[in-house]
Amino acid sequence: MLKLFRLWPKRNWNLLRRLPLRLACAATGAALLLAGYPPASAAAAPQPAAAAAQPARTAEPADGGAGAMEPDQGAAAFLRGREAAPVVLRKVYLCGVETQPLGRLEAEEVHRLLLEQPRLTATVDSGEVLLTEWIDDLSDACRRSATFGVDADGSLTLFEGPPEEEKVIKTFYQLDLQHMESSLPKEELDRLFGGIRVEDKDEYNSVLSSYGDFAVGVSQGAMHQTY
């Protein structure tokens, strides 16, 4: 008999020792299940209040918001009403503004225009509804007459026609004339003071960028860095 016990593998003795512990654990688990543990309320973990009730989000324009500006309060009130009002279409260019009266229109007609042309924005000024479109280009009138030059105060200016006629369209920035005289050929200065005609957006932007380095503050900063 003793010989048989010695032949019993050591691993089997270890399993035999653990058997009572496993039986005890299984019995405890069965007893808890019969007692109804865990309770049903604990089985479903409570969700945080912030996650349970997410606030509704406002729908965003599918085109990324281009031309989807909301009308101002006056225009919004007009669109909610039923009365007609004089309406003007206004096109604002890099250079120039064009206006076109559309007559008296009902709110429904204006609303339809805003839906058909999402680049338009609506405002109300003195009882008149303005439908404005911003255009990144020159108007036809500017293409025919826009001329860059220098005004009497030394600022880079866009004129309607030759600078000597002083029909100012837009003034941009003060020029550091002393720095320009020491940096640019005389022919270039004469060309600017005589007037540089621009007929499209590329020429317009080219002049602005060419003389931007000579704006007061920019050129002075560059001179300070040089020294």
C-alpha positions as CSV (number, residue, x, y, z in Angstrom):
1,M,0.0,0.0,0.0
2,L,2.8,2.4,0.9
3,K,4.4,1.6,-2.3
4,L,1.3,2.6,-4.2
5,F,1.2,6.0,-2.5
6,R,4.9,6.6,-3.4
7,L,4.1,5.8,-7.1
8,W,1.2,8.4,-7.1
9,P,2.5,11.4,-9.1
10,K,3.3,14.5,-7.1
11,R,1.2,16.7,-9.5
12,N,-1.9,14.6,-8.7
13,W,-1.4,15.2,-5.0
14,N,-1.4,18.9,-5.6
15,L,-4.6,18.8,-7.5
16,L,-6.2,16.7,-4.8
17,R,-5.2,19.4,-2.2
18,R,-6.9,22.2,-4.2
19,L,-10.1,20.2,-4.8
20,P,-11.8,21.1,-1.5
21,L,-11.2,24.9,-2.1
22,R,-12.7,24.7,-5.6
23,L,-15.7,22.8,-4.3
24,A,-16.2,25.5,-1.6
25,C,-16.1,28.4,-4.1
26,A,-18.6,26.6,-6.4
27,A,-21.0,26.1,-3.5
28,T,-20.8,29.7,-2.4
29,G,-21.5,30.9,-6.0
30,A,-24.5,28.7,-6.3
31,A,-25.9,29.9,-3.0
32,L,-25.6,33.6,-4.0
33,L,-27.4,32.9,-7.3
34,L,-30.2,31.2,-5.5
35,A,-30.5,34.2,-3.2
36,G,-31.0,36.6,-6.1
37,Y,-27.6,38.3,-6.1
38,P,-26.6,40.6,-7.8
39,P,-29.8,42.8,-7.7
40,A,-31.3,43.9,-11.1
41,S,-30.7,47.6,-10.3
42,A,-27.0,47.0,-10.0
43,A,-26.8,45.0,-13.2
44,A,-27.5,48.2,-15.3
45,A,-24.9,50.8,-14.4
46,P,-26.3,54.3,-14.2
47,Q,-25.3,56.5,-17.1
48,P,-23.9,60.0,-16.4
49,A,-26.4,62.7,-16.8
50,A,-24.3,64.6,-19.4
51,A,-24.1,61.4,-21.6
52,A,-27.8,60.5,-21.1
53,A,-29.1,63.8,-22.4
54,Q,-27.0,65.3,-25.2
55,P,-28.2,68.7,-26.3
56,A,-29.5,69.0,-29.9
57,R,-27.0,70.6,-32.3
58,T,-27.9,73.1,-34.9
59,A,-27.5,71.9,-38.4
60,E,-24.6,73.4,-40.2
61,P,-24.5,74.4,-43.9
62,A,-23.3,71.6,-46.1
63,D,-21.1,73.9,-48.1
64,G,-19.0,74.9,-45.0
65,G,-20.8,78.1,-44.4
66,A,-19.9,80.0,-47.6
67,G,-22.6,82.6,-48.2
68,A,-24.7,81.2,-45.4
69,M,-24.7,84.3,-43.2
70,E,-27.9,84.9,-41.2
71,P,-29.8,88.1,-42.0
72,D,-29.7,90.9,-39.4
73,Q,-32.6,91.5,-37.0
74,G,-34.4,93.9,-39.3
75,A,-34.2,91.6,-42.3
76,A,-35.3,88.6,-40.2
77,A,-38.3,90.5,-39.0
78,F,-39.2,91.4,-42.6
79,L,-38.9,87.8,-43.7
80,R,-41.3,86.7,-41.0
81,G,-43.9,89.3,-42.0
82,R,-46.2,89.5,-45.0
83,E,-45.7,93.1,-46.1
84,A,-43.8,94.2,-49.2
85,A,-40.7,96.5,-49.2
86,P,-38.4,98.1,-51.7
87,V,-35.5,95.7,-52.4
88,V,-32.1,96.6,-53.8
89,L,-29.4,94.2,-55.1
90,R,-25.9,95.4,-54.2
91,K,-22.7,93.9,-55.6
92,V,-19.6,94.9,-53.6
93,Y,-16.3,94.2,-55.5
94,L,-12.7,94.6,-54.5
95,C,-12.9,97.8,-56.4
96,G,-16.4,99.3,-57.1
97,V,-20.0,98.8,-56.0
98,E,-22.9,98.1,-58.3
99,T,-26.6,98.5,-57.3
100,Q,-29.8,97.4,-59.0
101,P,-33.3,98.2,-57.7
102,L,-35.6,95.2,-57.8
103,G,-38.8,97.1,-56.9
104,R,-41.2,96.2,-54.1
105,L,-41.1,92.5,-53.2
106,E,-43.0,90.4,-50.8
107,A,-41.1,88.6,-48.0
108,E,-41.7,85.3,-49.7
109,E,-40.1,86.5,-52.9
110,V,-37.0,87.8,-51.0
111,H,-36.8,84.5,-49.1
112,R,-36.8,82.7,-52.4
113,L,-34.0,84.8,-53.8
114,L,-31.9,84.1,-50.7
115,L,-32.4,80.4,-51.2
116,E,-31.6,80.5,-54.9
117,Q,-28.5,82.7,-54.4
118,P,-26.9,81.6,-51.0
119,R,-24.1,84.2,-51.4
120,L,-26.5,87.0,-50.8
121,T,-26.9,88.5,-47.3
122,A,-30.0,90.5,-46.3
123,T,-30.0,93.7,-44.3
124,V,-32.5,96.5,-43.8
125,D,-31.6,100.2,-44.0
126,S,-34.2,103.0,-43.7
127,G,-37.0,100.6,-44.6
128,E,-35.2,99.3,-47.7
129,V,-34.0,95.7,-47.9
130,L,-30.5,95.4,-49.2
131,L,-29.4,92.1,-50.7
132,T,-25.6,92.2,-50.8
133,E,-23.1,90.0,-52.7
134,W,-19.4,90.2,-52.0
135,I,-17.3,89.5,-55.2
136,D,-13.6,88.9,-55.2
137,D,-12.9,90.8,-58.4
138,L,-13.0,94.3,-60.0
139,S,-16.3,95.8,-61.2
140,D,-16.6,96.6,-64.9
141,A,-16.3,100.4,-64.1
142,C,-13.0,99.8,-62.2
143,R,-11.6,97.7,-65.1
144,R,-12.1,100.7,-67.3
145,S,-10.6,103.4,-65.1
146,A,-9.0,102.1,-61.9
147,T,-5.5,103.6,-61.4
148,F,-3.0,103.3,-58.5
149,G,-1.1,106.3,-57.4
150,V,0.0,108.4,-54.5
151,D,-2.3,111.0,-52.9
152,A,-1.3,114.4,-51.4
153,D,-0.6,112.7,-48.0
154,G,1.8,110.1,-49.4
155,S,-0.6,107.2,-49.2
156,L,-1.0,104.4,-51.8
157,T,-4.4,105.2,-53.3
158,L,-6.7,103.8,-56.0
159,F,-8.2,106.5,-58.2
160,E,-10.9,106.6,-60.8
161,G,-8.9,107.9,-63.7
162,P,-5.5,109.7,-63.5
163,P,-4.3,110.6,-60.0
164,E,-4.2,114.3,-60.8
165,E,-8.0,114.3,-61.1
166,E,-8.1,113.2,-57.4
167,K,-11.2,111.0,-57.8
168,V,-10.4,108.7,-54.9
169,I,-11.9,105.2,-54.8
170,K,-10.0,103.7,-51.9
171,T,-6.9,104.7,-49.8
172,F,-4.7,101.8,-48.6
173,Y,-1.6,102.7,-46.5
174,Q,0.9,105.4,-45.9
175,L,4.1,105.0,-47.9
176,D,7.6,105.6,-46.6
177,L,8.6,107.8,-49.5
178,Q,12.1,108.4,-48.3
179,H,12.8,104.6,-48.2
180,M,11.2,104.2,-51.6
181,E,13.4,106.9,-53.1
182,S,16.6,105.2,-51.8
183,S,15.5,101.7,-52.9
184,L,13.6,102.0,-56.2
185,P,14.8,103.2,-59.6
186,K,13.5,106.7,-60.6
187,E,11.5,105.2,-63.5
188,E,9.6,103.0,-61.0
189,L,8.8,106.0,-58.8
190,D,7.7,108.1,-61.8
191,R,5.4,105.2,-63.0
192,L,3.7,105.1,-59.6
193,F,3.3,108.8,-59.2
194,G,2.0,109.1,-62.8
195,G,-0.5,106.3,-62.2
196,I,-0.5,102.5,-62.7
197,R,-3.6,101.2,-64.5
198,V,-5.1,97.9,-63.4
199,E,-7.6,96.0,-65.4
200,D,-8.1,92.7,-63.4
201,K,-7.7,91.2,-59.9
202,D,-4.2,89.9,-60.6
203,E,-2.8,93.3,-61.5
204,Y,-4.6,94.9,-58.6
205,N,-3.1,92.4,-56.1
206,S,0.3,92.7,-57.7
207,V,0.5,96.5,-57.1
208,L,-0.6,96.1,-53.5
209,S,2.0,93.4,-52.8
210,S,4.8,95.3,-54.7
211,Y,4.5,98.4,-52.5
212,G,3.5,96.7,-49.3
213,D,7.1,96.5,-48.1
214,F,7.2,100.3,-48.3
215,A,4.2,100.9,-46.0
216,V,5.1,103.0,-43.0
217,G,5.9,100.7,-40.1
218,V,6.8,97.8,-42.3
219,S,9.7,99.5,-44.0
220,Q,10.8,101.1,-40.8
221,G,10.8,97.7,-39.1
222,A,12.9,96.3,-41.9
223,M,15.4,99.2,-41.6
224,H,15.7,98.6,-37.8
225,Q,16.4,94.9,-38.4
226,T,19.1,95.8,-41.0
227,Y,21.0,97.8,-38.5
